[in-house]
Amino acid sequence: MNLLALYEKLEALLRKLPDGLHQPILRELEPLKTLFLEQRPPRLVLLGEREVSRAEVVNALFGNAVATATDDARQSGLWDTFALGGRGTLRLLDARQPMTTAIVSRPLGAETADLIVFVRASTGLGESMAADLEHAAEMLAFTDAQHAARPSLLGLQLGAAAGEDQRLELHGALFTKPAIADRTVGVLLFSDRAKVVEQIAVELPGESQLEMARLSQNRELQRQIAGVLIRSLTAICGAVGAQPIPLADFPILTSLQATMVASLAHISGREFNVKVAGEFLAAVGAGIGIGLVFREGARAAAKFVPGWGNAISGGIAAAGTYSIGRAAAAYFIDGVSIADARGIFRKRRKPTALLK
């Protein structure tokens, strides 16, 4: 089952809940829908110095050799696609000179850029730099005329000997032209790959951030997205688990938890696979049986305290989901062993773990 089919199945299950509950839960799913169902490759427009290697830029973002030196010798004037074994895809339009707005008008008019990347390897503010800045201003004006979105511009200083002085020089140059200064969100040294990738992801729309985290294999980005997923599904499962009908919520909970695990694996760069999620849940001891015993046992024990049974069951459902999420994130993203993931699950599956 693919992600879209599973999401539609979950929506159908959630709509069976009481009217007062399913709408808040569906709203909680909206940011996840943007991240996962609307996921698409980032679209970057490359501007600046033509002598900078496009392959070097692309390969650094992937952390892998997906572009070759032959890519530097040509400019298609179109959105070029770079991908690595299902891990992620990047679309890049090399609009540096001698490209003109007339040449790239069709691709850039059809799809707006998510981010403009201005690259520089040499130093000095000579005629070539002035021409590159003027060209960038023209490209920004064209995109503004075609689309409502106004992509930001990120400056990248390359070069083997590039340091803080060179970065500041490029920063100053970009801010000499108001049309560019208004859009510039920063200038970074390209050698600091982690910082570059994180800054690019920040500037991307939500539907492209997950793909950036996958293709770059930036663990910090992946952890941030995983945290959003775990928090949302923990809250949803807690609300579902607090419903007063014994066993009726169980298909929803197990589907949500399996979806969470499969999504965490997807964040790490794997394909979305519910079977893998089921195997992981069984391996850490988070099978259906244990969840059923914990939650229904809590309801039975708490019936002697009027009004508290459902709340306790909801807390256990939330804690179980949270523990599964943390164990899965540690396994798929941080690379811990399955034995260590099992230990994380066992440690965090109590409601008090939600406070830690």
N, C-alpha and C positions, 0 to 999 in steps of 0.2 A: 504494500500500500504506500502510495506517495504522500507527501506532506499535505497537498491540497485535499486529497480524498480523506485523510485522517482528520484534518481540521473541520471539514464539512460534517463528518461523523460526530465529532465532539460537539459542534454547534447544535446538531439535532438532539443529542443527549441532554445538553444543558438546557435546551428549550422545554424539556419535560419537567424542569424544576418549577417551584411556585413562581408566579409572575413577579413578585417583589424581589426575587433573588436572581433570576436568570439575566435580567438587564444589567445590573451592576457587574456580574461576572463576565458578560460579553464585552462590556466596556473595558474590563481588565485585560481582556484578550487582544484588544485593538493594537497596542504597541507591539505585541508579538506577531500579530498579523502583518504589520508593516515590515518588521525585521525578516520574517521567514516567508510569508506568502508573496510579498511584493519584492522579494529579494532580486536584485539585478546587478550586473557588473558596474563598477564605477566608470565614469566617463571623464577622462582627463584631457585637456588641451595643452600641448607643449609649445611654449614660446621661449624667446631668448636667443642665445648664441647657437648658431647652426652647427658649429664645430663640436659641440657637446654630443657624446655618444648616446643615441636613443636607447640602444641595447643595454648600455650601462645603467641607465635610469630604470628601465623595465626590469632587468635582472635583479637589481637591488631591491626593488619593491617586492618581488617574488621570493627573494633570497635563494634564487635558483636560476640556471641558465635556460631561459625560455625564448630569448631573442638572440639573434646572431649578428655578427659584424656586417653581414650583407644588408641587414635592416637599416643600417646607418647610411647606406649609399643611395637610398631612394626615399621619396616622399610620395605617398599615393594620393594625398589630398582627400583621403577618406578615413573613416573610423577603422583603425586596424585593431584586430582582436588578438590578445595574447592569453594563453591558458596553460595550465599545468595539471595533467592527469586527473581531471575532475575536482581538483582542490579549489579552483577558483579561476575567474576570468577577469581580465582588465581590457577596457577599450580605450584606445589612445589616438588622438588626432594630432599629428605633427604639423602645426600651422606656422612654424618658423619660416623666416625668409629663405628662399625666394617665393614662398607661398603668398598669395594675396587673398583678400576677402572674396574676390570674385571666384577664385578657384575653389575655396572651401565653403562657399555660400550654401550649396545644396546640403552637404552632411551637417554642417553647423546650424543651418536653418531648420533641418528636420529634427534634430535632437540637440538640446542645449548641453553645455558642459556642466559637470558637477563642480569642477575646480580647474582653474588656470594655473599651470606650473611654469614659472619663468626660471630658466636655467642659465648659469654662467660659469665658465671655468677660468677664463682669462681675467686680468685685472686692468684697472684704468678706465677712465671715462671718455674715451675717444669717440671718433665718428661712428664706429660700428655699434657701440653701446647706445648712442643717441638714436641710431636708426632702429635698433631692436626695441627701444622704448616706444618710439613713434609707432612702430608696427603693432606692438602690444596694445597701445591705446586704440588703434583702429579696430583691432579684433574685439576688444571689449565693447566698443561702440556698436559694432555689428551685432554681437550677441544680445545686447540690450534692446536693440531695435527689433529683434526677432522673437524674443522670449520675455516673459514676466520675471523669471528667475534671474538673479544677478549673481553669477558665480564669483567666489572670492579668488584672490591670487596669492599664491605662495611662492616666495623666492627661494631658490636652492643654489648655494655656492658649491661647485665641484672643484676638482683639482687636487693633485697629490699633496701640494704644499698649502692648501687652503686652511686658513685659521681665522681667528676672531677679527683680525684687521680686514681680511677680504670679505668676510660676512657683513661687517659694518659698512664697507664701501658699497656693496650691492644694495644694502638696505637704504643707504643714503641716495643712491641713484634712482631707485624705484620711487622714492618720495619726492623727487624733483618734478615729477609730472602728476598734477592733481588727479587726473582721471585714473591713474594707476594707484596712487597713494590711497585713495578712498576705498580701494578694493583689497589692498594688501593686508593680509592677516599675520604676516611674519616672514622672516628670512632665516633659513637654517643652513647649517653645514651639512652637506649631503653625506659626509662620513658618519654622522650620527644617525644610522639607519632607523633605529627604534623610535627616536624622536620624530623623524620625518614621517614614518608610517602612521604614528599616533596622531600627528597634526593633520595629515591628509584625511584620516578617518573622521576626525572631529568636524572637518569642513564638509564632509559628504552628507547627502540626505540620508534619512534613516534606512531607506530601501537598499542603499549601497554599502552601508557600514559592515554588515555581516560578511559580504563577499570580500571586503578589504581585509577583515580579520582572518578569513579563511586563506586567501591567497598569500598574504604576507607571513602567516604563521606567527604573528605577534601575540605572545601569550597574555600580555596585559590587556590588550583589546579583547581577546577571547574571554578572559575572566570577567571583564566588565559586562559584556553581553550576556554571559552565563549568569551573572548576578541578577540582571533584570529578569531573565527567564525564571530563575529559581524563586525569586521573591513573588512574582506574579502568580505562579502556579501554586506556591505554598499558600498564598492568601485565598486563591480559588478553592483549593482542596479543603482548607479549613472551613470555608463557608459551606461547601457541599457536605462535608462530614458532620456538620452540626445539624443537618436535617433530621427530623424526628422519626423518619420511617426506616426501621432497621433493614439493612441489606439493599434497599432500593438504590442507594447512592453508590454502591460498590462498582458497578460497571463504569460509571463516570470517573471515579477516582483512579481505577486501574488504567483506564485509557489515558487520563491526563498524565499520570506518572510515567507511563511508557512513552508518551509523546515527548515529555520533558527529557528523558534519557536519550531518545533518538535525536532530539534537537541539540542536546549538548554534544553528542558525537558529531553532528553536522557542523557545529561551530568550530570544532577542532580541525576540520578539513576532510572528514569522512563523508560518504554519501549518507543521506537520511535513510535509515533502515530499522524498522520496528522489530525485526527478528533479532538484530544485534541488541536492541534494548531489552528484549525478553531474556536473552542469554545473560546480560549483565545483571538484571534484577535477580535472576536465579542464583548467579554466582556469589552475590553479596548477601544472600539470604533474605531478599525483600520480595519473596513470592506472595501469591494471593493468600495462602493460608495464614501466614503470620500477621498480615494486615487485618484480616477478618477477625482473628482471635483477639488482637489488641483492641480494636475499635468496638466490637460488639461486647467484649468483656467489660470495657469501660462503661458502656451504656447500662449493662446489667448491674454493675456494682454501684453506679451513681443513681439508680432509680430510687434509692432510699433518701436521697437529698433532692427534693423537688426543684425542678428548674435547672439543675446543674448537669444532668446526664448528657444532653445534647452538646452543651458547651465543652464538656470534657472530651466527648467523642470528636468534636471538631478540632480541638487542640491536638489530639493524637493523630488525626488525619493530616493536619498541617505539619506536625513534627516529623511524621513518617515521610512526607513529601520532601521536606527540607533536607532530611538526612540522605534520602536517595539522591537528591540534586547535588549536594555537596560531595557525596561519594563519587557520583558520575563525573562531576567537573574535575575532581582530583585525578580520576583514572584517565579520562579522555583528553583533558587539556594539560594537566601537569605531569601526566605520565607515571603516576604511582602504580605499584603492582596491584593485582586484584585482591591480594591478601590485605594490603594497606587500605584499599577502598572499602573492604568489608569491615575493617576496624573503624573507619570513619562513620560508616552507616550505623554500626552498633552504638557508637559513642553519642551520636547526635539524634537518635530516633525518639528520645524522650522530649515531652513538651518544653521542659526547661532549657533545652538546647537552642530553642528559638531566641532566647535572650542573650546568647553568647555570640 
